[in-house]
Amino acid sequence: MKTVKVYTAEDVIKMTRMRTGELKIGEVVDATKGNWKDDLEASLAKFVIVGIPEDIGVRANYGRAGASSAFKPAIESFLIQQSNSFLNAKNIFVLGEVFVDDLMEKALMYDAKNKNDMVHLRQLVALVDEKVTEVIKTIVEFKKIPIIIGGGHNNAYGNISGTFHALNKKINVINCDPHLDFRQLEGRHSGNGFSYAFKNGYINKYAVFAMHEQYNSKIALEQFKNNPEQLFYNTYESVFVREEVDFTTALKQCIGFVKDNVCGVEIDLDAITNVPSSAKTSSGISPIQARQYVFNCAKQLNAAYLHIAEGAPVLSHIKADNKTGKLIAYLMSDFIKGFEGK
């Protein structure tokens, strides 16, 4: 099973727009020159960038396709940032993509509106899970921190599963998301990555920051109510509408809940106002609040990975949308700075 589409050092340089007298991140980062596993294991870099260019999980959740388009503009925006005293680019390894081209091609055969086709789409998501699990497991086994960009939030399952199998223990997870993503176990899709991971015993504690009250089912809410020692959320409305708690305190609540263990850091870009995504919101957190969330999670938690999910630049009304990629690049940099600034 092919799991990785490698970006070589030459590929990275081609994506880096260089200027005389300046040093860009893409000129400094490490990348594979041969066998990716050997090169990754030998690398002194701590952070490993990997994309997941798929949106099968979103389609299998009756959502709008497009999450497959996030990684390329994100990595290009990241690589052209300046390498300077604020960020140590030598500590970064650009791996490439989880190889999902074969599964994406098969998914084109199926219509999400057809009940039988939906079964096949969800089976394909389970195959994506296998690939993501294997790649993340390998990275974590090498004692490195994956920074995972793109795909639907179904890929949280592979991130959690891969980390669990690498460490051989349950992990905690924090997620900034309008949705709990704790839907029923009805076949894999972007709305049940966390519920499947919890059911399979990969998650110890799970906290959701600023979820939206009217976009989560009664069944999902009851699961959190019935498992208060392992499942926690606070709501967007309690922070920003009713102002019962301020942003900083609400974030501290979630971080405090998962602070006692290794923790995966997740953010769904549909949490941010007007960012192109499969479930774009007109009422969400701001880009700076998203950056503060990522930075503080990296700084205050024993972070195992960062996953930036659901961005879909292709769904922008602007023909050449580079804002989404640039926002993702900011979040990537903030995570690294927070982690290294402990």
N, C-alpha and C positions, 0 to 999 in steps of 0.2 A: 504494500500500500504506500503510494507516494504521499508524503505528508507536508513537504515544504517546497515552495518555489523560491529558490535562493536568490537574493540580491548580492551580486559580487561587488568587490571594491570598485570595479569599473562602472557598474550600474549606478552605484551611489554617487560617484563623481559626475556622471552624466546628468543626474538630477540636481546637481548643485551649481547654481549660477555664481560663478566666482568673479571677484573684482580685484584689481591690482591694489595692494596696500591693505587688503582686508583678509581675515581668516574666517571662513564659514564653517559651521558645524560639520557639513558634509565632507570637508577636507581633513577632518581630524578623527571622526568616528572609525571604529573597527568594523570590518566586514569579512566575509569568508573569501578565501582564495582557493579553496579546494573542497575538502569534505567538511560540511557545515558543522557536524557534531564534533569532530576533532578540533576545528578552528574555534568553535564556541567554548569548548572545555579548556583550551589553552589560553583563551583571551583573558586579559586582566580586567576587562570591562565588567561592570556590575549590572547595568541595565541593558535589556535586549528588546529591541523594537520588532514587533511582528504584526502584520495586518491579516485580517480575515475578510476577503472581498466576496461576501455572500449575503443574500437576503432571502434565502429559502425559508428560514425560520419565521421571518416577518410575514411572508406570503402564507405560511402554514398557520398563522394566527390571524388571518383575514386582514392583514395590514397592507400598506402600499410598499411595493418594492422600491429599492434605491439605496439601501444600506451597504450594498456592495461597492458603492462609488466613493466611500469616505477615505480609504487608505491612501490612494495615490496623491490627492491634493494635500493630505495631512503630512505625509512623509516629505513631499517636496517643500512645503512651507517650513517644516522643521529643519531640514538640511540647509536651507539658505539663511537661517538665523546666524548671528555672529557667534563665533567661539571666542569667549573672553573670560575675564576673571569671575563673572557671575555664574558660569556654568562650565563644568569640566567635561568637554565633549570626548575626551580620551576614555571616559568611563562608560561609553555607549557603544553597543554592538548592534548594527542593523542586520537582522537576519533575513527578512523578506516577507513572504506571505505563507500562511497555511494554504496548501494546494487544494482548492475546491473547484477548479475549472471543470473537472469531470462531473461533479455533482450538480453544479450550476447548469451545465448543458442538459443533463437528464431532467432537471426541474422544469425546463422549457416545455417539456412534453405534457405537463399537467396544468389543469385549470383549477384554481382554488375555489371556484364557485361550484365545482362538481364534487359531490360527496366522496365518490370512489377515488378521484384524483387527490383529494385532500389526505386520504390515508397514505398514498404514495409519497406525497410531499413531506409528511411527518416522519416517514421512514427514512427519507433522505436527510432530514435534520439529525436523526440518530447517527447517521454515518458521518455527518459533519462533527458531531460530538466526539466520535472516536478519533478523528484526526486532530481536533483541537486538544483533546485530552493528552494524546501522545506527545505533541509538540510542547505543551506547557509543562508536562511531567519532565521532559528532558531538560528544559531550561532551568526549572527549579532544582532538579537533581544536581545540576552544575553550580548550585548556590548563587544563582543570578535572579534578577527581578524582571519578569516580563512586563513590557508596556504594550498592551494589545489594543489595536485600533480597528474598529469597524465590525461589520456584520451586525446581525440582529442581536437582541439581548438574550436569545437562546444560547449564545456562546458563553454566557456566564457559567453554564453547566460544565462545559469543557474546561474552563479556567479553574473552577472549584475542584472538579474531579481530578484534573492533572496535578494540582497542588496537593490535594489529599493523598494521591498515590505516591507522589515524590517524597512527602514528609511522613507518610504512614500515620497520619492522625487527622482528626476533624479540624476544620479551620473556622474562623469567624469571617463574616462578610458584612461590609457596609455598602449601601447603595443609595445614591441620590437619584430619585426617580418618581414621577407622578404615579406610577403603578407599582404595586407590591410584587408583580410578576410571580404570583403564587396561585396561578390558576390550576384547575383540576388536572389530574394525571390522565390526559385523554390522548396521548401521543405527543411527541415533542414539537414545541414551537417556541416563539420568542416570549410568550407570556407565562411559561411554567418552568424556566430554567432553575429557579431557586427552589420551587416546590419539589421538583424531581431530585435536586441535590440534597435537600433536607430529608426527603423520604428515603433516599439511598444511604443516609448516614454520613454524608460528607461535611455537613455544616453543624457546628456546635451552636453558634449564635448568629443571628441575622438582624441587622438594623436598617431601616429605610428612613431616609431623611427627606422631609417635605413632600410626602405623598399627597395626592389630590383626593379629597374625600369622596367626590361623586364619580370617581373613575376606578373604583375597586369594588369587587363583588362582596355580597354578604358572606358568602362561603369563605373567601380569603380573609376577611376581617375576623371572622369567628375563629379561624385557625390561630391568628395572632393572639386573640383574647384567651384562647384555651392553652396557650404555651408562653406565658409571660416571662419565664426564665430564659427562653431561647429566642423568642421573636419579639421585636419592638419596632414601633414606628412613631414619628410625629408628623403632623400634617402641615401642608402649605398654608391652609386657611388659619390654623392656630397661630402661625408665625406672622403672616403677611396681611391677613384680612382682619381677624379678630384681635391680633396683637397681644395674645395671651402670654407669649414668650418671645424674646428677641432672637435674631438670627444666630448670634454667637452662642447663646445659652442652648438653643435647640440643637445646634451642631455638637456642642459638648455632651448633650444627652446621648446622642447616637454614638459618638466616639467612646464615651465612657462605658456604654453597654458592651462594646466589642473589644475593649482595650486589653483584656486579660489573655489574649492568645494571638497567634499569627492571624493576619486579617487580609482578605482580598478587598481591594477598593474598586468599586464599580460606579460609573456615572452614565446615565442615559441622556443623550443630548436633547431628547424631547422634554427634559426638565427645564430647559433654557428658553426664554421667550423668543419666538419667531426663528429658531434655528431649524433649517430644513431637516425633516426626519419623517419616519413613517407615521408618527402621531404628533405632528407639530402642534405646539401650544401657543395660544395668544396671551396666556397668563401664567408665567413661570418665574423662575429665578433669573437674575441678570448674569451676564458673562463674568463679571467680577466676583459675584457670589459663587459661581461654579468654580472659579479659580481658587477662591479662598477655601472652598470645600476640599478640593484636591490637595492643595498645599498643606492644609492642617491635618488631613488624614495621613499624608506621607510623613509629616513631622511628628505627629503624636502617636501613631500606631506602629506596630511591628508589621509593616505592609509587605505582603507576599507578592502582589502584582497590582497593576492598574489596568482597568478595561474601560475604554471610551466607546460606547455602543450607540448604534442607531442613527448616527449622522448620515444624511442622504443629500449631498450637494446637488445631485442630479434632479431633485425635486424642487430646487430653487426656481423662482420665476426669472432669475437673472441668468442669461445664457452662460456666462463664464463666472460661476460662483467660486471665488477663492476665499471668501470670508469664513466658510465652515472649516476648510483646511487650516486656515490661520488660527482659528479658535482652538482647534484640536492641538495644534503645535504649541500654543500658549499653555494648555493644560498639561501636555507632556513635559514641558520645561518646568512648570510649577511643581509637578510631582517630584522630579529629580532634585530640584532645589530644596524642597521640603524634606526629602529623605536624607540628603547629604548635610542638611543644616541642623540635624539633631544634636 
